[in-house]
Structures are given as C-alpha cells and as structure tokens.
Amino acid sequence: MDAPESDQLCRGDDSELYRCGQKAAAALAGLFYAIPRPVICAPKDRDQYGRTVAVCKIGDPGPNIAHWMVTNGHALDWPRYSRGEYAAAQRRAEGASAGMWAGSFSRAMAISVVYPGRRKAFRVFGQGTRPMIRL
C-alpha cells in the first residue's frame, strides 16, 4: 500500500487543508491499540531503494494492515507490489468517500512503521510521484 507522508497535506470535503499523513498514522496507531496483538510481517519483495516490502497482519490470524488502511481511505493500493490485491478495497473506499477520498490529495506518498520489539523497521509502504487527483 501507499500511504501519505507524515507531513503531507490533503484537502478535506470542506476544501480545508489537513495533515492526512498524521491522520493515517493516528488511524494505524488506533488499530494497533484496538487489537493488542503482535504485528507479524512476511517479507515479499524489495523496493527500488532496497527496503523490505512486507505483508503485515496484527496477530495470526489477524487483519491485514494494508487492507484495513486502504479500506478506510488512509492509504492506496500499490499494484507494483500488491499485484492489485487491494484494488477492490480502494474502489469501495473511493465510492464511500472514506478518509482521503472525501477530498483531494497528491499520490506522492510514503510511510514507515516501526513496531515494538524490533530494532529495524520493515518498510511496509511505498513511495512514488504521481499527479494530484480528485481536485
């Protein structure tokens, strides 16, 4: 998945700017708080910078973090690595005007997750430069 940078600004449905990256990070933290189980990541690939791309779940079995973030409009499907696994969830989020889909945003995004008990964080989300959408 592809999520906003921590300092990224988006426009809400009221056209006011807000820190969508912070909102996405807060939503992720809320998910971790709501389901207090270990984060389990399965490395799948390396990105262009050599960082690990992984599928992460909260517990086993547990919710897929990327799917949850995309479903709730806090991130986008990143087909290069997901092979479109979250495309349907993204369409539903867009149709429901969930999260970032309520307004407009730039698709140039990235976010990292560091989870407790690990010295080195997996780079879970990607990075890219794409034009503004839904203006």
C-alpha positions in Angstrom: 0.0 0.0 0.0 1.0 3.6 -0.4 0.2 6.0 2.5 0.7 9.7 2.9 4.0 11.2 4.2 3.7 12.3 7.8 3.9 15.9 6.8 1.7 15.6 3.7 -1.3 17.9 3.4 -4.6 16.9 1.8 -7.9 18.8 1.3 -11.0 17.6 3.1 -14.5 17.6 1.8 -14.7 21.2 3.1 -11.7 22.1 0.9 -9.7 22.9 4.1 -6.1 21.6 4.3 -5.4 18.9 6.9 -2.4 16.7 7.7 -3.6 13.5 6.1 -0.3 11.8 6.9 -0.7 12.4 10.6 -4.3 11.2 10.3 -3.2 8.0 8.6 -0.6 7.4 11.2 -3.1 8.0 14.0 -5.6 5.6 12.4 -2.8 3.0 12.2 -1.9 3.6 15.9 -5.6 3.3 16.8 -5.8 -0.1 15.0 -2.7 -1.3 17.0 -4.4 -0.1 20.2 -7.7 -1.7 19.4 -6.2 -5.1 18.6 -3.3 -5.5 21.1 -1.5 -8.4 19.4 1.9 -8.7 17.9 2.5 -7.4 14.3 3.6 -10.3 12.1 5.2 -9.4 8.8 6.1 -11.7 5.9 8.7 -10.1 3.5 7.6 -10.3 -0.1 9.9 -8.1 -2.1 12.4 -5.2 -2.1 11.6 -1.7 -3.3 13.9 0.3 -5.6 15.8 1.5 -2.5 16.4 -2.0 -1.2 13.9 -1.7 1.6 11.8 -4.7 2.5 8.2 -4.7 1.3 6.1 -7.0 3.5 2.6 -8.1 4.1 1.8 -7.4 7.8 -1.0 -8.6 10.0 -2.0 -8.0 13.6 -1.7 -11.4 15.2 -2.2 -14.7 13.4 -4.9 -15.0 12.2 -5.5 -11.2 12.2 -6.4 -8.4 10.0 -4.1 -7.5 7.1 -2.9 -4.0 8.0 -2.6 -2.7 4.4 -6.1 -4.0 3.5 -7.5 -2.2 6.6 -5.7 1.1 5.8 -6.9 1.0 2.1 -10.4 0.1 3.1 -10.6 3.0 5.4 -9.2 5.5 2.9 -5.9 6.1 4.8 -3.8 4.5 2.0 -3.9 3.5 -1.6 -3.3 0.2 -3.3 0.2 0.0 -4.7 -0.2 -2.5 -7.6 3.6 -2.7 -8.3 3.9 -4.8 -5.1 0.3 -5.8 -4.2 -0.5 -7.0 -7.7 -3.8 -5.3 -7.3 -4.8 -7.2 -4.1 -6.3 -4.1 -2.5 -7.8 -2.6 -5.7 -11.4 -3.6 -4.8 -10.9 -2.2 -1.3 -9.7 1.1 -2.8 -12.7 1.3 -5.1 -15.0 0.8 -2.2 -13.2 3.5 -0.1 -13.4 5.9 -3.0 -17.1 5.2 -3.6 -17.8 5.8 0.1 -15.6 8.9 0.2 -13.7 7.3 3.1 -10.6 9.0 4.5 -8.6 10.8 1.9 -11.2 10.1 -0.7 -13.5 12.7 0.9 -11.4 15.5 -0.7 -8.3 15.7 -2.8 -4.7 14.5 -2.3 -1.4 14.0 -4.0 -0.4 10.5 -4.8 3.3 11.1 -3.8 3.2 9.2 -0.5 5.2 7.0 1.8 5.1 6.0 5.5 7.2 3.6 7.6 6.0 1.5 10.5 8.2 0.6 13.5 6.7 -1.9 15.7 7.6 -2.8 19.3 10.4 -5.2 20.0 12.2 -4.7 16.6 15.4 -2.7 16.1 14.9 -2.5 12.3 11.5 -1.5 10.9 10.2 -3.0 7.7 9.5 -0.5 5.0 5.9 -1.6 4.6 4.6 1.1 2.3 6.0 2.5 -0.9 6.9 5.8 -2.4 6.2 7.4 -5.7 5.5 10.6 -7.5 2.1 10.9 -9.1 -0.1 13.8 -10.1 -2.9 15.3 -7.9 -6.2 13.5 -8.3 -9.8 14.3 -7.4 -9.3 18.1 -7.5 
